[in-house]
Amino acid sequence: MFNLAFLVIVFPITAFALIVFFFNRNKRLSAWTAIAGIGAAGVVAYGVLFQALGVGPELAKHPFIAYVPWFPAGQTIFSMGWLIDPLSAMTLFMVTTVCLMIFIYSQGYMHGDPRYSRFFAYISLFATGMLGLVISSNLLELFVFWEIMGLCSYLLIGFWSVKKPSETHIDDAQLVRAAQAAKKAFLTTRVGDTIFFTGMMWLYIRTGSLDFETVFKPETLEFLAHDMTAIGLPSAVIIGLLILAGTIGKSAQFPLHVWLPDAMEGPTPVSALIHAATMVAAGVYLIARTYPIFTAMEGSIAMEAVAIVGAFTALFASTIGLAQNDIKRVLAYSTVSQLGYMVAALGIGAFAAGSFHLITHAFFKALLFLTAGSVIHGVHTNDMMKMGGLRNKMPITTWVFIIGGLALMGIPPFAGFWSKDEILAHAFEGAQHGEGLLLAVYVMGTLAAFFTALYTGRQIFLTFFGEARDHHAYEHAHESPPVMWVPLAILAFFATTIGFIGAPQLGAGYQVFVSEGLGFHVAPFDYLAAGISFAVALAGLGLAWLIYGRKPLAHGAVDPLSRWLGPIWTLLKNKYYLDQIYGLVIEQKRGPAGETGRADSVRVQPGILMLFLAWLGDAFFVFDRWIVDGTVNLAGAVGRLFGNISGWIDRTFVDGLVNQIGLFTNDVAAGLKLIQTGRVQNYLLIAITGATIFAFLFLIR
């Protein structure tokens, strides 16, 4: 099956092409084509996983790699190919399973949308990008699929940025928000992508290759670890930091996290795709795939940077989630926080734990987003303050959301407990040995776990319990159709059970499979650390119950946390004003949307940074025109003057002498040619005459 692994790309990209070119007028056929494409890819992915399990941990040390020539570049021939190891096999299983559930769910959620077929074409291409990235055999190929996902995120986040007359459910303000969110996501991630591409070029310059098989050879890694640069850091560190920048952009880590919450303007299945099975998972996967570069040297600064960025993001985003009322936006900040856990885990050497959390998080976060979509589909609002009491109208949705919430909080035995607890256990083990960085990671991770339980509990109690705070929304509430809740039930099953594949009490099969062959340390199960983690989660959930569950909020009530926290609540609600700071620095809105509500009617003015760059550009233009160009033009004028003088001398003396000689020679030749008649008689006459003259001269001498 390893030889056929490339088919995981072929099936969804074929579905995309069929929908675009042939089936786009038939909505039902378009949907089933997309589902068939990802389903067929799933069959291949499961086959690959079963074969990989048969090989065992040895596959991590000796992965399967196949190459196909791509294009020549000088003396190098770039190849495309596919690489199968335990990490890619598990990720293929996760991506295809979660995507299949999202695709099926989308039939119900997008029902009636005029661009129904286009939506399924886009998500098929989106899945292609992630699947291609997972099995890529080199960084250049990975970057191509990485950018495909960037394009798809732009198209899908801004899916409702163009309104058709039949789309009465989309207001003009939403059009503007969707367009702005799409541009924000695309441009923000481009920052990280550009830096990541710079790292790729550096790696290629220093090693002459981007193939993982070549780059990960011990001698190549040894060279990178000792190849000092002009700034005093080895190439391995520089390349690692540049790759980290790509992850910061793609996986929404601080400070490039700002695009992900705004990405909620896209349809909810898109949110689930981005947050669970594609896009943000790609950034974490990138670090995991290039992990040998990060670990090429002991005590790498790049590893420390990964740990610090991840731990800070986990805590930072979890605090913002406390003060959000949009049900999807809370989950968005939850994703940013959970991605921080994964990045921090990789930074502290917990390779198995970080990649394990990537797998488990995909299932329960897809479940939470799709369940939130089910709620929105029923009540037609995202505002949790207008919800309440929905457990009576939407019992299935309520229970699957609670399952996803418990998994997110890390309550045993749900999936999140096993993966997140292992990350904290690894940090706890290092903290006990006096390692300051691991102590900081553990403290920030534990605090983030508390806030995660608090905002998740708040979300559950505000949405499903108590009494309805908006009777209009409550009256419209209804349970979603089977095409939507059946995928939720399947995801809820995985959110409950998938963690057991890494449970130490059951042999820690995932950790053994993924990391044993690589020799990475796996922290043993620590009951003290697990107990602290569980207690912290219960404390957060208990506090949420005391505030929102024991005495549910009534219609029009003010959130108690906003009263207690005061200005801190305002700070959190405004996301630490980072969007405003970025707006001040880069771009500011100058006026409201016009009557059309189109995105192009929103006028903006440049921010401080853009004004500075504009001034700097003007200054460089003046310098270039008057100094650089002036110097060049002066040198040109002087050159022309000397050239004219030299030309006159050349024409008058050099060419004049040569020309005179040529004219004299020409005149002589003109005279001599008159005697060249071609007649023998004439030549004989001249010869006799000449001989006679010479004889006469001899006689008279």
C-alpha positions in Angstrom: 0.0 0.0 0.0 3.0 2.3 0.5 3.5 2.3 -3.3 -0.1 3.6 -3.7 0.1 6.3 -1.1 0.2 9.1 -3.7 -3.5 8.3 -4.4 -4.5 10.2 -1.3 -3.8 13.3 -3.4 -5.1 12.0 -6.7 -8.6 11.2 -5.5 -9.6 14.6 -3.9 -7.8 16.6 -6.7 -9.7 14.6 -9.3 -13.0 15.4 -7.4 -12.0 19.1 -7.5 -11.5 18.9 -11.3 -14.7 17.0 -11.9 -16.8 19.4 -10.0 -15.2 22.5 -11.6 -15.3 21.3 -15.2 -18.3 18.9 -15.3 -20.6 18.7 -12.3 -20.8 22.2 -11.0 -24.4 22.6 -12.2 -25.5 19.5 -10.3 -25.3 20.3 -6.6 -26.0 16.9 -5.3 -23.6 15.2 -7.7 -20.9 17.8 -6.7 -21.3 17.0 -3.0 -21.2 13.3 -3.5 -18.1 13.6 -5.8 -16.3 15.5 -3.1 -17.3 12.9 -0.5 -16.3 10.0 -2.8 -12.9 11.7 -3.4 -12.1 12.1 0.3 -13.6 8.7 1.1 -11.4 7.0 -1.5 -8.4 8.9 -0.1 -9.4 7.6 3.4 -9.4 4.0 2.2 -5.8 4.5 1.0 -4.9 6.2 4.2 -6.2 3.4 6.3 -4.4 0.9 4.2 -1.2 2.8 4.6 -1.7 3.0 8.4 -2.4 -0.7 8.7 0.8 -1.5 6.7 2.8 1.0 8.8 1.5 -0.7 12.0 2.7 -4.0 10.6 6.2 -2.6 10.1 6.2 -1.0 13.5 8.5 1.6 15.1 11.3 0.6 12.8 9.5 2.5 10.0 10.4 5.8 11.8 14.1 5.0 11.4 13.8 3.8 7.9 10.8 5.4 6.2 9.4 4.4 2.8 10.3 7.0 0.2 9.5 7.0 -3.5 10.7 9.6 -6.0 9.5 10.9 -9.4 11.7 13.3 -11.4 10.1 16.8 -11.4 12.3 19.4 -13.0 16.1 20.1 -13.5 17.8 23.1 -11.9 21.4 23.4 -12.9 23.1 20.2 -12.0 20.3 19.3 -9.6 17.1 17.5 -10.5 14.2 18.2 -8.2 12.0 15.3 -7.5 8.5 14.9 -6.3 7.7 11.9 -4.1 6.0 10.5 -1.1 7.4 9.7 2.3 5.6 7.3 4.7 6.7 7.0 8.3 4.6 6.6 11.5 4.0 10.3 11.8 2.7 10.7 8.3 0.6 7.5 8.5 -1.1 8.7 11.7 -1.7 12.1 10.2 -3.2 10.7 7.0 -5.6 8.7 9.1 -6.6 11.8 11.1 -7.0 14.1 8.1 -9.0 11.8 5.9 -11.3 10.8 8.8 -12.0 14.3 10.0 -12.4 15.7 6.5 -14.8 12.9 5.6 -17.0 13.8 8.6 -16.8 17.5 7.7 -17.7 16.9 4.0 -20.8 14.8 5.0 -21.9 17.4 7.5 -21.5 20.2 4.9 -24.3 18.7 2.8 -26.8 19.8 5.5 -25.1 23.0 6.6 -24.6 24.4 3.1 -28.0 23.2 1.8 -29.6 25.9 -0.3 -26.4 28.0 -0.8 -26.2 29.2 -4.5 -22.5 28.3 -4.6 -23.0 24.9 -3.1 -20.9 23.1 -5.8 -18.1 25.7 -5.6 -17.9 25.1 -1.9 -17.3 21.4 -2.3 -14.8 22.0 -5.0 -12.8 24.3 -2.7 -12.8 22.0 0.3 -11.7 19.1 -2.0 -8.7 21.2 -3.1 -8.1 22.2 0.6 -8.0 18.6 1.6 -5.6 17.9 -1.3 -3.2 20.5 0.0 -3.0 19.0 3.5 -2.7 15.4 2.3 0.0 16.4 -0.2 1.9 18.3 2.5 1.7 15.3 4.9 3.4 12.8 2.4 5.8 15.3 0.8 9.3 13.9 0.5 11.0 17.3 0.3 10.5 20.9 1.5 9.9 22.4 -2.0 7.0 20.0 -2.6 5.7 20.6 0.9 5.8 24.3 0.3 3.7 23.9 -2.9 0.9 22.2 -1.0 1.4 24.6 1.9 0.6 27.5 -0.5 -2.4 25.6 -2.0 -3.9 25.6 1.5 -3.1 29.3 1.8 -5.1 30.0 -1.4 -8.0 27.8 -0.3 -8.2 29.5 3.1 -8.5 32.8 1.3 -11.2 31.5 -1.0 -13.2 29.8 1.8 -12.9 32.4 4.6 -14.1 35.0 2.1 -16.7 32.6 0.7 -19.5 34.9 1.6 -17.8 38.1 0.6 -19.8 38.2 -2.7 -23.6 38.2 -2.3 -26.1 36.8 -4.8 -29.6 38.2 -4.9 -31.0 34.9 -3.5 -28.8 35.0 -0.4 -31.0 37.0 1.9 -29.3 35.4 5.0 -26.1 37.3 4.3 -26.2 41.0 5.3 -23.9 43.7 3.8 -21.8 44.0 7.0 -21.1 40.3 6.8 -19.9 40.7 3.2 -17.3 43.3 4.4 -16.2 41.2 7.4 -15.7 38.1 5.2 -13.7 40.0 2.6 -11.5 41.7 5.3 -11.0 38.4 7.2 -9.9 36.6 4.0 -7.4 39.3 3.1 -6.2 39.4 6.7 -5.6 35.6 6.8 -3.9 35.6 3.4 -1.6 38.6 4.1 -0.7 37.6 7.7 0.2 34.1 6.8 2.3 35.4 3.9 4.6 37.0 6.4 5.4 33.7 7.9 5.5 32.0 4.6 8.1 34.4 3.2 10.4 33.9 6.2 9.9 30.1 5.9 10.8 30.2 2.2 14.0 32.1 3.2 14.9 29.3 5.5 14.3 26.8 2.7 16.7 28.7 0.4 19.3 28.9 3.1 19.0 25.2 3.7 19.4 24.5 -0.1 22.4 26.9 -0.4 24.2 25.2 2.5 23.3 21.5 1.7 22.5 21.5 -2.0 19.2 19.6 -1.3 15.7 20.0 0.1 15.0 16.2 0.2 14.3 15.0 3.7 16.3 11.9 3.1 19.4 13.9 2.2 19.0 16.7 4.7 18.4 14.3 7.7 21.5 12.3 7.1 23.8 12.4 10.2 26.7 14.0 8.3 24.4 16.7 6.9 22.9 17.6 10.3 26.4 17.6 11.8 27.5 20.1 9.1 24.5 22.3 9.8 25.2 22.2 13.6 28.8 23.5 13.1 28.3 25.7 10.0 28.7 29.1 11.7 27.1 32.2 10.1 28.2 35.8 10.2 26.0 36.5 13.2 27.6 33.8 15.3 24.8 31.2 15.1 25.0 27.8 13.3 23.0 27.3 10.2 20.9 24.7 12.0 19.7 27.4 14.5 19.0 30.0 11.8 17.1 27.6 9.6 15.1 26.3 12.6 14.1 29.9 13.5 13.1 30.6 10.0 11.0 27.4 9.8 9.4 28.4 13.2 8.3 31.7 11.6 6.4 29.7 9.0 4.7 27.8 11.8 3.9 31.0 13.7 2.0 32.3 10.6 0.3 29.1 9.6 -0.5 27.8 13.1 -1.5 31.2 14.4 1.0 31.6 17.1 1.8 34.9 18.8 2.2 37.5 17.3 0.7 36.3 13.9 -2.3 34.7 15.6 -4.6 37.6 14.7 -6.0 36.1 11.5 -7.4 32.9 12.9 -10.3 34.4 15.1 -11.4 36.5 12.1 -11.5 33.4 9.9 -14.8 32.6 11.6 -16.5 34.7 8.9 -16.3 31.7 6.6 -18.9 28.9 6.8 -18.6 26.7 9.9 -17.4 23.6 8.0 -14.5 25.8 6.8 -13.7 26.7 10.4 -13.7 23.0 11.3 -11.3 22.3 8.4 -9.0 25.1 9.2 -8.9 24.4 12.9 -8.8 20.7 12.9 -7.7 18.8 9.8 -5.9 21.3 7.6 -4.1 24.7 7.7 -3.2 25.3 11.3 -2.3 21.6 11.8 0.2 22.1 8.9 2.4 24.5 10.9 2.8 22.1 13.8 3.4 19.2 11.3 6.1 21.3 9.7 8.1 21.5 12.9 7.5 17.8 13.6 8.6 16.9 10.0 11.8 19.0 10.2 12.5 18.1 13.8 16.0 16.7 13.1 17.1 20.2 12.1 15.9 21.6 15.4 17.6 18.8 17.4 20.8 18.8 15.4 22.6 20.4 18.2 22.3 20.2 22.0 20.6 23.2 23.7 19.5 24.8 20.4 18.2 28.3 20.7 15.7 27.4 18.0 14.2 24.7 20.3 14.0 27.2 23.2 12.3 29.7 20.9 9.7 27.1 19.9 9.0 26.3 23.5 8.6 29.9 24.6 6.4 30.9 21.7 4.1 27.9 22.2 3.8 28.2 26.0 3.2 31.9 25.9 0.6 31.5 23.1 -1.2 28.8 25.0 -1.7 31.1 28.0 -2.2 34.3 26.1 -5.0 33.0 23.9 -6.7 31.1 26.7 -7.2 34.4 28.6 -8.8 36.1 25.6 -11.2 33.2 25.2 -12.8 34.1 28.5 -14.2 37.4 27.3 -15.7 36.4 23.9 -19.4 35.9 23.4 -19.3 34.6 19.8 -19.5 30.8 20.1 -17.1 30.2 17.2 -14.7 32.9 18.3 -14.3 31.2 21.7 -13.4 28.0 19.9 -11.0 30.0 17.7 -9.0 31.2 20.6 -9.2 27.8 22.1 -7.5 26.5 18.9 -4.7 29.1 19.1 -4.2 28.0 22.7 -4.1 24.3 22.0 -1.7 24.8 19.1 0.5 26.6 21.6 0.5 23.4 23.7 1.6 21.4 20.6 4.4 23.9 19.7 5.6 24.1 23.3 5.7 20.3 23.5 7.9 20.1 20.4 10.1 22.8 21.9 10.8 20.9 25.1 11.5 17.7 23.3 8.2 16.0 23.8 7.9 14.9 20.2 5.4 12.1 20.8 3.2 14.2 23.1 3.1 17.2 20.7 2.2 15.1 17.7 -0.3 13.0 19.7 -2.1 16.2 20.8 -2.2 17.2 17.1 -4.2 14.0 16.4 -6.5 14.1 19.4 -7.2 17.8 19.1 -8.3 17.4 15.5 -11.2 15.1 16.5 -12.6 17.1 19.4 -12.0 20.5 17.8 -13.8 19.4 14.6 -16.6 18.1 16.8 -16.8 21.4 18.7 -16.8 23.6 15.6 -19.4 21.4 13.8 -21.5 21.4 16.9 -21.3 25.1 17.1 -22.4 25.2 13.5 -25.3 23.0 14.4 -26.3 25.5 17.1 -26.0 28.4 14.7 -27.9 26.5 12.1 -30.7 26.1 14.7 -30.8 29.6 16.3 -29.4 31.8 13.5 -27.0 33.7 15.8 -23.5 33.3 17.0 -24.0 35.3 20.2 -24.0 33.0 23.3 -25.7 35.8 25.3 -28.8 35.2 23.1 -28.8 31.5 23.6 -29.6 29.4 26.7 -31.8 26.4 27.4 -30.9 24.8 24.1 -30.5 21.3 25.7 -34.3 21.1 25.5 -34.5 21.8 21.8 -31.2 20.2 20.7 -30.4 17.3 23.0 -28.0 15.5 20.6 -26.1 18.7 19.9 -25.9 19.4 23.6 -24.4 16.0 24.5 -21.8 15.9 21.7 -20.8 19.4 22.5 -20.3 18.5 26.2 -18.2 15.5 25.1 -16.0 17.8 22.9 -15.8 20.3 25.8 -14.7 17.7 28.3 -12.0 16.5 25.8 -10.8 20.0 25.4 -10.7 20.6 29.1 -8.6 17.5 29.6 -11.1 15.6 31.8 -10.3 11.9 31.9 -11.0 9.6 30.1 -11.6 11.9 27.1 -9.0 12.3 24.4 -7.6 15.7 25.5 -6.6 14.4 28.9 -4.1 11.8 27.5 -2.3 14.0 25.1 -2.3 17.3 27.0 -1.5 15.6 30.2 1.6 14.0 28.6 2.8 17.5 27.5 2.4 18.8 31.0 4.0 15.7 32.5 7.1 16.1 30.3 7.4 19.7 31.4 6.7 18.7 35.0 9.5 16.1 34.9 12.0 18.7 33.6 10.8 21.3 36.2 11.5 18.8 39.0 15.1 18.6 37.8 15.5 22.4 38.0 15.2 23.2 34.3 13.9 26.8 34.3 12.5 26.7 30.8 10.5 23.6 31.4 9.2 25.1 34.7 8.0 28.1 32.9 6.3 25.9 30.2 4.6 23.9 32.9 3.3 26.9 34.8 2.0 28.6 31.7 0.5 25.3 30.5 -1.2 24.7 33.8 -2.7 28.2 34.0 -3.9 27.8 30.4 -5.6 24.5 31.3 -7.5 26.3 34.1 -8.6 29.1 31.8 -9.5 26.5 29.1 -11.8 24.7 31.5 -13.3 28.0 32.7 -14.2 29.4 29.2 -15.3 26.0 27.9 -17.6 25.6 31.0 -18.9 29.2 30.5 -19.6 28.3 26.8 -21.6 25.1 27.8 -23.6 26.8 30.5 -24.4 29.9 28.5 -25.4 28.0 25.4 -27.3 24.9 26.6 -28.4 25.4 30.2 -30.5 27.8 32.1 -33.4 29.6 30.4 -33.6 31.1 26.9 -32.3 34.7 26.9 -33.7 35.4 23.5 -37.1 33.8 22.9 -37.1 34.6 19.2 -33.9 32.6 18.7 -35.1 29.9 21.1 -38.4 29.4 19.2 -36.5 28.9 16.0 -34.1 26.4 17.6 -34.3 22.8 16.3 -32.2 19.7 16.2 -30.0 19.3 13.1 -30.9 16.7 10.5 -29.2 13.3 10.6 -26.8 14.3 7.8 -25.3 16.7 10.3 -25.6 15.0 13.7 -24.4 11.5 12.5 -20.9 12.9 11.7 -21.0 14.7 15.1 -21.8 11.4 16.8 -18.8 9.7 15.1 -16.5 12.5 16.0 -17.8 12.3 19.6 -16.9 8.6 19.6 -13.3 9.4 18.6 -13.1 12.4 21.0 -13.9 9.9 23.7 -11.7 6.9 22.7 -8.8 8.1 20.5 -6.8 9.1 23.5 -6.6 5.5 24.7 -4.1 4.7 21.9 -1.6 6.7 23.8 -2.6 5.8 27.4 0.4 4.6 29.3 -1.7 2.1 31.2 -2.6 0.5 27.9 1.0 0.4 26.6 1.3 3.9 25.2 1.0 2.4 21.7 1.1 5.7 19.9 4.3 6.9 21.6 6.0 3.6 20.9 4.9 3.6 17.3 5.8 7.2 16.5 8.9 8.0 18.5 10.6 4.8 19.7 12.4 4.3 16.4 13.7 7.9 16.6 15.1 7.5 20.1 13.1 10.4 21.6 12.4 10.4 25.3 8.8 9.7 26.4 8.0 10.9 29.9 6.4 8.2 32.1 2.9 8.7 33.4 3.2 10.9 36.4 0.2 10.5 38.7 1.0 13.7 40.6 1.2 15.8 37.4 -2.0 14.1 36.1 -3.7 14.8 39.4 -2.7 18.5 39.3 -3.9 18.8 35.7 -7.2 17.1 36.5 -7.7 19.2 39.6 -7.0 22.4 37.7 -9.5 21.4 35.0 -12.1 20.6 37.6 -11.4 23.9 39.4 -12.0 25.8 36.1 -15.2 23.9 35.3 -16.4 24.3 38.9 -15.8 28.1 38.8 -17.7 28.2 35.5 -20.6 26.4 37.2 -20.6 28.7 40.1 -20.8 31.8 37.9 -23.0 30.6 35.0 -24.5 27.2 36.0 -25.7 27.6 39.6 -27.6 30.7 38.9 -28.0 31.0 35.1 -28.0 34.5 33.5 -31.4 36.0 32.7 -32.3 38.0 29.6 -30.3 41.2 29.4 -28.1 40.3 32.4 -24.5 41.5 32.5 -21.8 38.9 32.5 -20.6 38.6 36.1 -17.0 38.3 35.0 -17.2 41.6 33.3 -18.2 43.2 36.6 -15.6 41.5 38.6 -12.7 41.9 36.3 -13.6 45.5 35.2 -10.8 47.0 33.0 -9.1 43.5 32.7 -12.3 42.2 31.1 -12.3 45.2 28.7 -8.7 44.4 27.9 -9.5 40.7 27.2 -12.6 41.5 25.2 -10.6 43.7 23.0 -7.9 41.0 22.6 -5.3 43.1 24.3 -5.9 45.7 21.6 -3.5 43.9 19.2 -5.8 44.4 16.2 -6.0 48.1 17.0 -2.2 48.2 17.3 -1.7 46.4 14.0 -4.3 48.7 12.5 -2.5 51.8 13.8 0.8 50.5 12.5 -0.3 49.1 9.2 -3.8 50.1 8.1 -6.7 52.0 9.6 -10.4 52.2 8.5 -11.2 55.7 7.3 -14.9 55.4 7.0 -17.9 52.9 7.2 -18.9 50.7 4.4 -20.8 52.3 1.6 -24.4 51.6 0.8 -23.5 48.6 -1.3 -21.8 46.9 1.6 -19.1 45.7 -0.7 -15.6 45.2 0.7 -14.2 47.7 -1.8 -16.4 50.4 -0.3 -14.4 50.4 2.9 -11.8 53.1 2.7 -8.6 52.8 4.6 -5.7 55.1 5.4 -2.2 53.9 6.0 -1.0 53.3 9.5 2.2 54.6 11.2 4.4 51.9 9.7 3.0 52.3 6.2 3.4 56.1 6.5 7.0 55.6 7.6 7.6 53.2 4.7 6.0 55.6 2.3 8.3 58.5 3.6 11.3 56.2 3.5 10.4 55.3 -0.1 10.1 58.9 -1.1 13.5 59.6 0.6 15.1 56.8 -1.3 13.5 58.0 -4.5 15.0 61.5 -4.0 18.4 60.0 -3.1 18.2 57.7 -6.1 17.2 60.5 -8.5 19.5 63.2 -7.4 22.5 61.4 -5.9 22.7 58.0 -7.5 21.2 59.0 -10.9 22.9 62.4 -10.7 26.3 60.8 -10.2 25.7 58.3 -13.0 24.4 61.0 -15.3 27.4 63.3 -14.6 29.8 60.4 -15.2 27.9 59.8 -18.4 28.2 63.4 -19.5 32.0 63.4 -18.8 32.3 60.2 -20.7 30.5 61.6 -23.6 32.8 64.7 -23.7 35.9 62.6 -23.7 34.3 60.3 -26.2 33.6 63.2 -28.6 37.2 64.5 -28.2 38.6 61.0 -28.8 36.3 60.6 -31.8 37.5 63.8 -33.4 41.2 62.8 -32.9 40.4 59.4 -34.3 38.5 60.7 -37.3 41.0 63.5 -38.1 44.4 61.9 -37.5 44.1 58.2 -37.1 41.3 57.6 -39.6 42.6 60.5 -41.8 46.1 58.9 -42.3 44.6 55.5 -42.9 42.1 56.9 -45.3 44.8 58.8 -47.3 46.9 55.7 -47.7 43.8 53.9 -48.7 42.9 56.6 -51.3 46.5 56.6 -52.7 46.4 52.9 -53.0 43.1 53.1 -54.6 44.3 55.6 -57.2 47.3 53.6 -58.0 45.2 50.5 -58.4 42.7 52.5 -60.6 45.6 53.3 -62.9 47.1 49.8 -63.0 43.8 48.2 -63.6 43.6 49.9 -67.0 46.4 47.6 -68.3 44.6 44.5 -67.1 42.7 43.8 -70.3 42.8 40.0 -70.3 44.2 39.8 -73.9 47.5 37.9 -74.4 48.5 40.1 -77.3 48.4 43.2 -75.2 50.4 41.6 -72.5 53.0 40.4 -75.1 53.1 43.9 -76.6 53.8 45.4 -73.1 56.4 42.8 -72.4 58.3 43.5 -75.7 58.0 47.2 -75.2 59.3 46.9 -71.7 62.2 44.7 -72.8 63.0 47.2 -75.6 63.1 50.1 -73.2 65.4 48.2 -70.8 67.7 47.2 -73.7 67.9 50.7 -74.9 68.7 52.0 -71.4 71.4 49.4 -71.1 73.0 50.3 -74.4 73.1 54.1 -73.7 74.5 53.7 -70.2 
